[in-house]
Amino acid sequence: MLKAIFWYEVHPGSGVDFILDYLLNNDEGKFLPDESFTKTTFLGVVAKLGEIDPIIVEYAPSWPLDKIAKVDLAILRLGIYELLFNEDVPTLVAINEAVELAKEFGDKSSSQFVNGVLSGLAKSRSIL
């Protein structure tokens, strides 16, 4: 799913249907635990970008969106979507998963950055 969100950021002209089809119908699809969750979450992130991106700007004011590493931006978008728009994902799980993704795919400071943004958001919205 992170790959789909990243891909959408880097190649928005690809279209969500193409990205989902590629993700679900190639070798990677067999590693996805829940196709429905993947589709719902990816499409939800894309649909809510207009609400998610201003939140990133608010909680990372020193980092304009175009200066945030693309992988960190994708992780933040996913994390914020799960925190605010997916009631099935507990707050701490959403933050922890995002931090782990940042450790695996980001640079050495990505996990701290992602944790700071998501924890700040969760605390201010009283969901932590």
C-alpha positions as CSV (number, residue, x, y, z in Angstrom):
1,M,0.0,0.0,0.0
2,L,2.8,2.4,0.8
3,K,4.2,1.7,-2.6
4,A,0.9,2.7,-4.2
5,I,0.8,6.0,-2.3
6,F,4.4,6.7,-3.2
7,W,3.8,5.8,-6.8
8,Y,0.8,8.1,-6.9
9,E,3.0,11.0,-5.6
10,V,5.8,10.4,-8.0
11,H,3.6,9.5,-11.1
12,P,0.1,11.0,-10.5
13,G,-0.7,10.7,-14.1
14,S,-0.7,6.9,-13.8
15,G,-4.2,7.0,-12.3
16,V,-5.5,5.1,-9.3
17,D,-6.9,2.2,-11.3
18,F,-3.6,1.5,-13.1
19,I,-1.7,1.7,-9.8
20,L,-4.1,-0.6,-8.0
21,D,-4.2,-3.0,-10.9
22,Y,-0.4,-3.2,-11.0
23,L,-0.1,-3.6,-7.3
24,L,-2.8,-6.3,-6.9
25,N,-2.2,-8.3,-10.1
26,N,1.6,-8.6,-10.1
27,D,3.9,-10.6,-7.9
28,E,3.5,-8.1,-5.0
29,G,-0.2,-8.7,-4.8
30,K,0.3,-12.2,-3.3
31,F,2.1,-10.5,-0.4
32,L,-0.8,-8.2,0.5
33,P,-2.7,-9.6,3.5
34,D,-6.1,-8.0,2.6
35,E,-6.9,-6.8,-0.9
36,S,-10.0,-5.0,0.3
37,F,-8.1,-3.1,3.0
38,T,-5.4,-2.2,0.5
39,K,-7.9,-0.8,-2.0
40,T,-10.0,1.1,0.6
41,T,-7.0,2.6,2.2
42,F,-5.2,3.7,-1.0
43,L,-8.4,5.2,-2.5
44,G,-9.1,6.8,0.9
45,V,-5.7,8.4,1.1
46,V,-6.1,9.8,-2.5
47,A,-9.6,11.0,-1.8
48,K,-8.5,12.8,1.4
49,L,-5.3,14.4,0.1
50,G,-7.0,17.8,0.3
51,E,-7.5,17.3,4.0
52,I,-4.3,15.4,4.8
53,D,-1.7,17.7,3.2
54,P,-2.7,20.8,5.1
55,I,-2.4,18.7,8.3
56,I,1.2,17.8,7.3
57,V,1.9,21.5,6.7
58,E,0.4,22.4,10.1
59,Y,2.4,19.8,12.1
60,A,5.6,20.1,10.1
61,P,5.7,23.9,9.6
62,S,9.4,24.0,8.8
63,W,9.0,21.5,5.9
64,P,7.1,22.6,2.8
65,L,5.5,19.6,1.2
66,D,7.8,19.8,-1.8
67,K,10.8,19.6,0.5
68,I,9.7,16.4,2.4
69,A,11.2,13.2,1.0
70,K,8.7,11.5,-1.1
71,V,8.8,8.3,0.9
72,D,8.3,10.3,4.2
73,L,5.4,12.1,2.6
74,A,3.7,8.9,1.5
75,I,4.2,7.4,5.0
76,L,2.7,10.6,6.6
77,R,-0.2,10.5,4.3
78,L,-0.9,6.9,5.1
79,G,-0.5,7.5,8.9
80,I,-2.7,10.5,9.0
81,Y,-5.4,8.7,7.0
82,E,-5.3,5.8,9.4
83,L,-5.4,8.2,12.4
84,L,-8.2,10.4,11.3
85,F,-10.3,8.4,8.8
86,N,-10.0,4.7,9.6
87,E,-11.6,3.9,12.9
88,D,-10.5,0.2,12.6
89,V,-6.9,1.1,13.1
90,P,-6.0,2.1,16.8
91,T,-4.0,5.3,17.2
92,L,-0.9,3.7,18.6
93,V,-0.9,1.0,15.9
94,A,-1.2,3.6,13.2
95,I,1.7,5.6,14.6
96,N,3.9,2.6,15.3
97,E,3.3,1.2,11.8
98,A,4.2,4.5,10.2
99,V,7.4,4.8,12.3
100,E,8.4,1.3,11.4
101,L,7.9,2.0,7.7
102,A,10.0,5.2,8.1
103,K,12.8,3.1,9.7
104,E,12.7,0.6,6.9
105,F,12.3,2.9,3.9
106,G,13.3,6.4,5.0
107,D,16.6,7.9,6.0
108,K,18.1,7.9,9.5
109,S,15.9,10.8,10.7
110,S,12.7,9.8,9.0
111,S,11.3,7.8,11.9
112,Q,11.7,10.7,14.3
113,F,10.1,13.1,11.8
114,V,7.2,10.8,11.2
115,N,6.7,10.1,14.9
116,G,6.8,13.8,15.7
117,V,4.2,14.7,13.2
118,L,1.8,11.9,13.9
119,S,2.2,12.1,17.7
120,G,1.7,15.8,17.6
121,L,-1.5,15.4,15.6
122,A,-2.8,12.6,17.8
123,K,-2.1,14.6,21.0
124,S,-3.7,17.8,19.7
125,R,-6.8,15.9,18.5
126,S,-7.0,14.0,21.9
127,I,-6.8,10.6,20.2
128,L,-3.5,9.6,21.8
